[in-house]
Amino acid sequence: MKNTVEPSDFVKRQIPGSGKTYSKKLNFEEIAEIAQDKLNSGDFVEGYRDGVVLIEIRGELANNFECPLVKINKDTKLSAKYIKRRQDEEPYIQIRALNGQTLKTDTVDLVLYRNDVLKETNEQSSDADWELIAFMAKPKSVKMPMGPITMMRNQLQKPGGTKGFYESEKWAESVDFWQQYAILEKL
């Protein structure tokens, strides 16, 4: 039986101006279809827990995505905002770069959650077997870890998080990465 993949409501916030990776040419349904084909052919790696998988796309397909990351240097201006992603979540401090050159996309990770995992927190958007919940453009030679705010939400099982536990090394890698890179505010 073939697995079905649909875009989640959550992924649909990844549009131009959001500060998130977005696609210049592909719509959410087309991205979910790519994920579905790769999932069904076994072209994925396991994520941070059972029911979460990552699918890497590269080459011409990856060129359809804009990477929002800039490398922080002494000239980078940063802003901090106290915001919520969604109404039911607790606010957090979001750091963004106000200037800098975005890095060129090399690969893109498509993040899929299985339906039963999404049901744990009543966050499923469809009856599909899997949902595309996010995609992240990654620059060449950069190993981009999950963000520490996401890890905190997951590990503490806060609203907007999906149960997970992370080793101290993963926490350290995340904090270290986000001390060197930031998302450009106006992408």
Secondary structure as the mmCIF struct_conf table of DSSP 4:
data_model
#
loop_
_struct_conf.conf_type_id
_struct_conf.id
_struct_conf.beg_label_comp_id
_struct_conf.beg_label_asym_id
_struct_conf.beg_label_seq_id
_struct_conf.end_label_comp_id
_struct_conf.end_label_asym_id
_struct_conf.end_label_seq_id
HELX_LH_PP_P HELX_LH_PP_P1 LYS A 2 THR A 4
STRN STRN1 VAL A 5 PRO A 7
TURN_TY1_P TURN_TY1_P1 ASP A 9 ASP A 9
HELX_RH_3T_P HELX_RH_3T_P1 PHE A 10 ARG A 13
BEND BEND1 ILE A 15 ILE A 15
TURN_TY1_P TURN_TY1_P2 PRO A 16 GLY A 17
BEND BEND2 SER A 18 LYS A 20
STRN STRN2 TYR A 22 SER A 23
BEND BEND3 LYS A 24 LYS A 25
HELX_RH_AL_P HELX_RH_AL_P1 PHE A 28 ASN A 40
TURN_TY1_P TURN_TY1_P3 SER A 41 GLY A 42
STRN STRN3 VAL A 45 GLU A 46
BEND BEND4 TYR A 48 ARG A 49
TURN_TY1_P TURN_TY1_P4 ASP A 50 GLY A 51
STRN STRN4 VAL A 52 ARG A 58
HELX_RH_AL_P HELX_RH_AL_P2 GLY A 59 ALA A 62
TURN_TY1_P TURN_TY1_P5 ASN A 63 ASN A 64
STRN STRN5 PHE A 65 GLU A 66
STRN STRN6 LEU A 69 LYS A 71
TURN_TY1_P TURN_TY1_P6 LYS A 74 ASP A 75
STRN STRN7 LEU A 78 ILE A 83
BEND BEND5 ARG A 85 ARG A 86
TURN_TY1_P TURN_TY1_P7 GLN A 87 ASP A 88
BEND BEND6 GLU A 89 GLU A 89
HELX_LH_PP_P HELX_LH_PP_P2 GLU A 90 PRO A 91
STRN STRN8 TYR A 92 ALA A 97
BEND BEND7 LEU A 98 ASN A 99
HELX_LH_PP_P HELX_LH_PP_P3 GLN A 101 LYS A 104
STRN STRN9 THR A 105 ARG A 114
HELX_RH_AL_P HELX_RH_AL_P3 ASN A 115 LYS A 119
TURN_TY1_P TURN_TY1_P8 GLU A 120 ASN A 122
BEND BEND8 SER A 126 ASP A 129
STRN STRN10 TRP A 130 PRO A 139
TURN_TY1_P TURN_TY1_P9 LYS A 140 SER A 141
HELX_LH_PP_P HELX_LH_PP_P4 PRO A 145 GLY A 147
HELX_RH_AL_P HELX_RH_AL_P4 PRO A 148 GLN A 155
TURN_TY1_P TURN_TY1_P10 LEU A 156 GLN A 157
TURN_TY1_P TURN_TY1_P11 PRO A 159 GLY A 160
HELX_RH_AL_P HELX_RH_AL_P5 SER A 168 GLN A 180
STRN STRN11 TYR A 181 LEU A 184
BEND BEND9 GLU A 185 GLU A 185
#
